[in-house]
Amino acid sequence: MWITSSLSTARTPSVIALGNFDGVHLGHREVIQPILNLGDRSIAEIPAGISSSVLNSTFLAAVQGYSACNGQLIETTSDNSSQTAPGCQDRSVRSYVTVLTFFPHPQEFFSGQSRPLLTTLDEKVLQLKSMGVEQLVLLPFNRKLAELSPQAFVETVLIQKLQARHISVGVDFRFGHRRAGSSEDLRAFATAYEIPVTIVPLKFYDDERISSSRIRQALQTANLLQAEQLLGRPYSLTGRVIKGQQLGRTLGFPTANLKLPPEKFVPRNGVYSVKVYGLTTNSNASPLPGVMNIGYRPTVDGQTQTIEVHLLNWSGDLYGQTLTVSLEAFLRPEQKFDSLDSLKVQIQRDCEAATTRLMVGDRS
């Protein structure tokens, strides 16, 4: 996937899904879906009456950096645009399946407060790539962009810079200075350039719209099943294993201390059953079962929130590795114990509970 924060290096022309897409949840996927099959469609738009030899060379050229127009082969330039012949609208050039989003989030820009993300950039890239998205444009959200009128945003960013061939947005999308532009305004502005716009209705679950804020609320209450139903996948945390106080090792339950990106949203403190991915020493690449604790470790007077994972029936050196932990079930809240012996007994119970939950697939 091509990733850029500069409109001058974006690959064009493009078919665009426009939005913030934090979480890449089921509602976001509905907005992205309309563009997924449009990227290669224009390559087949070759005028009738062309000989088979020209037709075959046209398809070969489309792969090798040429486009077809009125039966002629036209070289694509290094900036991915093409030399358009007179009377040709250049519909034969392939369009890049593109997600256009903003960084930082507009709410973060205007409030000055950091906004925890359900998906970090690396996680968002993985999700988008798995869907078939070819390009992610991270448009820097600054004062200059915020002051663009809705019409200027469409004409300058979408039409001139990104050479949009199709645009998809959610029905509630707002844009431009003071959020004055609506999805219908976007359609009206784009229609003047003969650019189709798909406006996607809201997606609901249990009679309530799917949203990133609703997912955060579910995670804050450890309602993992609802979070999964809204995301379309279990919520996960990805971090690098760093050295901690190694208390778990002394208790007979060694843990991997995960350092997450600072912008990552962390769910409710407590103990979870988890599946762990990414171990370089795990030859079959299947996830390993584990128990994870999120919290301040009140029994040992911890002052800093930690995220510690104990792998069940596994031992080895994990320092420096990057692990992804899929949250499968919430076992219990964090609590303070009278002694380390009591804590050790409870950890053993947690391991047994996690094993049972993971074996039966209980995600409640």
C-alpha atoms as one frame of an Amber mdcrd trajectory, in Angstrom:
protein
   0.000   0.000   0.000   1.189   3.503  -0.869   1.045   5.854   2.139   1.583
   9.588   1.835   0.830  12.794   3.689   1.508  14.958   0.637  -0.970  15.575
  -2.154   1.948  16.093  -4.523   3.115  12.486  -4.088  -0.322  10.852  -4.109
  -0.947   8.392  -6.917  -3.587   9.558  -9.332  -6.229   9.322 -10.664  -8.064
   7.866  -7.697 -11.347   6.539  -6.441 -11.735   7.855  -2.919 -13.405   6.884
   0.344 -13.380   9.981   2.508 -13.596  10.073   6.318 -11.697   9.658   9.594
 -12.088   5.872   9.851 -10.716   5.390  13.389 -11.348   1.737  14.107 -12.128
   0.760  10.510 -15.322  -0.652  12.015 -18.292  -2.117  10.142 -19.756   1.326
   9.469 -16.463   2.518   7.982 -16.217  -0.599   5.844 -19.597   0.234   4.319
 -18.186   3.593   3.196 -15.019   2.021   1.760 -16.771  -0.874   0.001 -18.154
   1.107  -2.993 -14.661   1.992  -4.279 -13.019  -1.414  -3.915 -14.048  -2.709
  -7.324 -13.537   0.543  -9.195  -9.754   0.705  -9.375  -9.273  -1.441 -12.485
 -12.628  -0.837 -14.149 -11.453   2.058 -16.296  -8.698  -0.023 -17.933 -11.349
  -1.924 -19.891 -12.972   1.217 -21.245 -11.464   0.912 -24.747 -13.357   2.234
 -27.783 -14.954  -0.291 -30.106 -13.382  -1.101 -33.454  -9.808  -1.618 -32.257
  -7.958  -4.566 -33.734  -7.084  -7.490 -31.526  -3.372  -6.684 -31.739  -3.960
  -3.140 -30.490  -6.361  -4.459 -27.837  -3.789  -6.903 -26.489  -1.039  -4.301
 -26.474  -3.396  -1.895 -24.711  -3.898  -4.223 -21.765  -0.175  -4.944 -21.610
   0.562  -1.231 -21.737  -1.865  -0.537 -18.891   0.335  -2.658 -16.685   3.590
  -1.250 -18.022   2.831   2.443 -17.592   0.669   3.379 -20.576  -3.016   4.162
 -21.030  -5.390   3.740 -23.929  -7.371   6.515 -25.589  -9.139   6.511 -28.969
  -7.094   3.520 -30.047  -3.744   5.118 -29.205  -1.235   4.249 -26.497  -0.332
   7.207 -24.288   2.641   7.156 -21.949   1.989   7.656 -18.237   4.365  10.179
 -16.687   6.451   9.714 -13.541   3.860  11.538 -11.425   1.253   8.952 -12.477
  -0.677  11.363 -14.676  -0.869  10.780 -18.438  -0.497  12.727 -21.647  -4.134
  13.140 -22.672  -4.891  13.197 -26.391  -7.260  15.841 -27.780 -10.872  14.908
 -27.139  -9.907  12.148 -24.741 -11.145  12.267 -21.133  -8.470   9.794 -20.097
 -10.914   7.242 -18.701  -8.556   4.407 -19.619  -6.011   5.204 -16.901  -6.405
   2.918 -13.892  -7.620   4.573 -10.728  -5.982   3.926  -7.361  -8.297   2.685
  -4.631  -7.691   5.401  -2.056  -8.719   6.185   1.499  -8.398   9.869   2.325
  -8.328  10.740   6.006  -7.015  13.504   8.234  -4.124  13.739  10.688  -4.491
  14.815  13.376  -8.190  14.176  13.854 -10.051  17.505  13.359 -11.495  17.291
  16.882  -7.979  16.935  18.273  -6.798  19.907  16.213  -9.532  22.236  17.456
  -9.613  21.047  21.088  -5.850  20.774  21.568  -6.439  17.516  23.467  -5.086
  14.151  22.388  -7.638  11.651  21.142  -6.968   7.961  21.939  -7.241   5.883
  18.778  -8.926   2.525  18.314  -6.486   1.883  15.471  -2.970   3.274  15.334
  -1.567   4.075  11.900   0.087   0.649  11.595  -3.147  -1.088  12.577  -5.216
   1.035  10.196  -2.858   0.222   7.339  -3.202  -3.513   8.001  -6.986  -3.322
   8.069  -7.248  -1.212   4.925  -4.736  -3.332   3.041  -6.658  -6.498   3.903
  -9.741  -4.917   2.323  -7.941  -4.164  -0.941  -7.200  -0.461  -0.457  -4.134
   0.561  -2.489  -3.376   4.013  -1.123  -3.794   5.876   2.164  -3.575   9.663
   2.029  -3.082  11.207   5.478  -4.036  14.803   4.815  -2.390  17.110   7.395
  -5.211  18.914   9.176  -3.992  22.442   9.823  -5.372  25.973   9.903  -5.055
  26.386   6.148  -7.062  23.249   5.456  -9.629  24.076   8.135 -10.330  27.434
   6.493 -11.020  26.019   3.026 -14.621  26.443   1.960 -16.466  23.205   1.133
 -16.383  23.995  -2.581 -12.678  24.869  -2.501 -11.912  21.592  -0.692 -13.688
  19.554  -3.364 -12.180  21.443  -6.285  -8.638  21.808  -4.950  -8.055  18.605
  -2.984 -10.349  16.031  -4.563 -10.581  17.149  -8.185  -7.326  18.953  -8.964
  -4.828  17.210  -6.674  -6.214  13.677  -6.340  -8.005  13.572  -9.713 -10.994
  11.832  -8.171 -13.004   9.554 -10.464 -15.472   8.427  -7.810 -16.025   9.498
  -4.187 -17.706   7.612  -1.355 -18.714   9.213   1.971 -21.026   8.517   4.877
 -24.327  10.361   4.962 -23.249  12.279   8.085 -19.918  13.460   6.646 -19.182
  17.170   7.212 -16.312  19.133   5.727 -14.974  22.569   4.923 -14.771  25.749
   6.984 -16.839  25.429  10.182 -18.074  22.027   8.923 -20.398  23.884   6.581
 -20.373  21.216   3.861 -22.646  18.181   3.905 -22.513  14.953   1.930 -25.164
  16.358  -0.429 -23.046  19.487  -0.944 -20.119  17.233  -1.835 -22.271  15.465
  -4.411 -23.414  18.771  -5.902 -19.874  20.152  -6.225 -18.516  16.904  -7.682
 -21.403  16.522 -10.120 -20.313  19.761 -11.802 -17.147  17.846 -12.797 -19.096
  14.700 -13.733 -17.648  12.858 -10.734 -20.120  10.388  -9.183 -20.531  10.405
  -5.401 -21.851   7.487  -3.354 -23.508   8.558  -0.098 -23.612   5.613   2.294
 -26.370   5.462   4.935 -25.561   4.914   8.588 -25.060   1.311   9.672 -26.912
   0.174  12.788 -26.543  -2.596  15.322 -29.261  -3.227  17.930 -31.142  -0.130
  16.693 -28.177   2.163  17.426 -25.670   3.486  14.921 -22.215   1.938  14.818
 -19.616   4.519  15.806 -16.107   4.748  17.210 -17.427   6.406  20.371 -19.842
   3.517  20.932 -16.953   1.051  20.594 -14.896   3.030  23.123 -17.819   2.954
  25.535 -18.117  -0.828  25.134 -14.396  -1.250  25.833 -14.560   1.032  28.868
 -17.156  -1.326  30.366 -15.281  -4.444  29.144 -18.183  -5.416  26.889 -15.876
  -7.214  24.470 -18.666  -9.026  22.637 -20.365  -5.771  21.683 -17.061  -4.185
  20.692 -16.363  -7.156  18.419 -19.832  -7.000  16.891 -19.329  -3.321  16.053
 -15.746  -3.662  14.826 -16.270  -6.877  12.909 -13.283  -8.402  14.725 -11.966
  -8.712  18.304 -10.291  -5.620  19.716  -6.533  -5.980  19.888  -3.455  -4.314
  21.336  -0.060  -4.343  19.623   3.105  -3.454  21.485   6.774  -4.192  21.983
   7.887  -6.364  24.899  10.030  -4.393  27.349  11.593  -5.264  30.692   9.454
  -4.698  33.760   9.940  -5.443  37.459   9.816  -9.201  36.716   7.483  -9.774
  39.664   5.507 -12.365  37.712   8.638 -14.443  37.277   9.160 -14.623  41.044
   5.545 -15.762  41.453   5.947 -18.514  38.883   3.932 -16.706  36.198   6.371
 -14.800  33.948   4.773 -12.017  31.957   5.555 -10.000  28.845   5.312  -6.284
  29.620   3.853  -4.573  26.532   4.677  -0.995  25.599   1.863   0.391  23.444
   1.938   3.450  21.200   0.898   6.419  23.376  -2.119   7.188  21.172  -3.644
   3.715  21.487  -6.983   3.441  23.314  -6.685   1.099  26.320  -9.820  -0.690
  27.570 -10.989  -1.120  31.156  -8.461  -2.194  33.774  -8.734  -5.834  34.719
  -7.846  -9.376  33.736  -8.605 -10.811  30.289  -8.244 -14.075  28.466  -6.376
 -13.393  25.245  -4.866 -14.835  22.101  -1.320 -13.752  21.328   0.041 -13.348
  17.796   3.454 -12.466  16.416   5.900 -14.653  18.335   8.958 -15.131  16.172
   9.641 -18.456  17.876   6.164 -19.804  17.113   6.813 -21.761  13.917   3.193
 -22.551  12.992   2.082 -18.895  13.311  -1.082 -19.882  15.195  -2.052 -17.729
  18.196  -1.067 -18.770  21.682  -3.499 -18.616  24.628  -2.768 -16.243  27.461
  -3.928 -14.111  30.369  -3.510 -10.342  30.322  -3.668  -7.837  33.157  -4.265
  -4.136  32.510  -3.839  -1.920  35.522  -1.700  -0.456  38.284  -0.965  -3.669
  40.255  -2.347  -2.355  43.582  -1.024  -5.353  45.542   2.541  -4.160  44.929
   1.693  -0.422  45.037   2.189   0.125  41.327   2.081   3.785  40.266   2.062
   3.318  36.497  -0.437   1.491  34.343   1.043  -1.648  32.845  -0.120  -4.220
  30.312   1.265  -7.658  31.152   0.626 -10.907  29.311   1.276 -14.404  30.627
   1.399 -17.097  27.951  -0.213 -20.343  29.066   1.996 -23.421  28.916   4.807
 -21.585  27.152   8.238 -20.329  28.130  10.946 -18.380  26.348  12.525 -14.979
  25.834  10.154 -12.366  24.407  12.126  -9.169  24.984  12.152  -6.890  21.979
   9.447  -8.791  20.119   6.290  -7.088  18.887   3.145  -8.934  19.914  -0.500
  -8.484  19.027  -2.940  -9.447  21.748  -6.541 -10.174  20.829  -8.948  -9.610
  23.740 -11.215 -12.653  23.998 -13.040 -12.356  27.342 -13.079 -10.193  30.472
 -12.384 -12.334  33.546 -12.481  -9.923  36.482 -11.719  -6.358  37.596  -8.336
  -5.463  38.993  -8.161  -5.885  42.768  -5.755  -5.604  45.691  -4.760  -8.725
  47.639  -3.575  -9.041  51.233  -0.381 -10.877  50.273   1.649 -12.085  47.335
   0.586 -15.634  48.178  -3.073 -14.631  47.763  -2.203 -12.946  44.470  -0.450
 -16.100  43.294  -3.517 -18.217  44.085  -5.728 -15.824  42.139  -3.395 -15.794
  39.132  -3.624 -19.571  39.009  -7.419 -19.293  39.040  -7.241 -16.714  36.268
  -5.144 -19.063  34.151  -7.639 -21.873  34.647 -10.567 -19.584  33.828  -8.811
 -18.307  30.705  -8.088 -21.858  29.537 -11.738 -22.816  29.954 -13.034 -19.689
  28.186 -10.652 -20.075  25.271 -11.412 -23.781  24.834 -15.169 -23.236  24.599
 -14.915 -19.921  22.756 -16.809 -17.991  25.419 -16.450 -14.270  24.591 -18.969
 -12.939  27.104
